[in-house]
Amino acid sequence: MIKEFVVEKKNRNLRLDFFLAKQFNISRNICHSFINSNKVLVNDKVVKKSHLLKENDVIKTPIIEKNSISNIFEPINLNLDIVYEDNYLLIINKPYDLIVHPSLSYSGVTLINGLRYQIKDFLCSHPLRPGIIHRLDKNTTGLIIVGKTNEVVERMQNLIRQRKIQRIYWSLVYGFLGHEYGTIDIPIKRSISDYYKMTVSKEGKRAITHFKTLEKFKDISLLELKLETGRTHQIRVHLSYLKHPIVGDTLYGRENQLLNKQLLHAKKINFIHPFTDENLEFEIPLPIHFQEFLKKLKSE
């Protein structure tokens, strides 16, 4: 549920995080988590936590309740597939239908619960996203990096900002892109009409996706996609905008899907370890539902 505030004169020049903490009677750290995840809009724009409010500014935010963050880190055995682990970080093969971290609008089971159960030296203290360096959508499968301490998370996120972590996805999409390979350089931002969607906009942040066509079938293409930036829903929004939505993507794709599972998989990841300087590279197979659908296409 979305709450809307109109800033009164008495609250002008107040920082956004102070204002939300005051309105919901919660800590600023919790507010930071929500603002940094782009869930709070001021005049329909994403802003920083330090943004100074003006009289009559319109703030839109999901309702933030104290009880929404209670017990969200309870250890739960999810039998996570750990691809790699050392003293600093681990690489998880995230399954389908698993949300990575809780939010103030979702307090159900997430990847964090599984990490709390399986990883004994998991020491991150972030109020909502402990250990999370980058995210995968609920219905996106594949490789995700998790830091064991706040310092590891900070260093790894710096590598992402410097575009020094290579992330490669495979996806099946409707139709054929005009070229065998190319670059999609189109800015995106949060949608004004639908709070939980992203949309293409000249006012958005720059978003760059490189693509390569691996194989063509009847009305469907198998693509390899490389993220240069990592905006929310970036690949899904880019492909949908080009009229080649991902098979099974009910949010950005067709109403009538050939499959009820989204076919987007984080297949490869490569980076220089920020503590050991080791060159780490991982690649994992496609999930079973992806393999079976691909096999069906090849047999037709």
Beta strands, then each sheet from edge to edge (+ up, - down):
strand 1: 2-6
strand 2: 41-42
strand 3: 45-46
strand 4: 58-62
strand 5: 81-85
strand 6: 89-94
strand 7: 141-147
strand 8: 166-174
strand 9: 181-185
strand 10: 188-190
strand 11: 198-200
strand 12: 208-216
strand 13: 220-227
strand 14: 264-272
strand 15: 279-283
sheet 1: 1+ 4- 2+ 3-
sheet 2: 5+ 6- 7+ 14+ 8- 13+ 12- 9+
sheet 3: 5+ 6- 7+ 14+ 15-
sheet 4: 10+ 11-
end
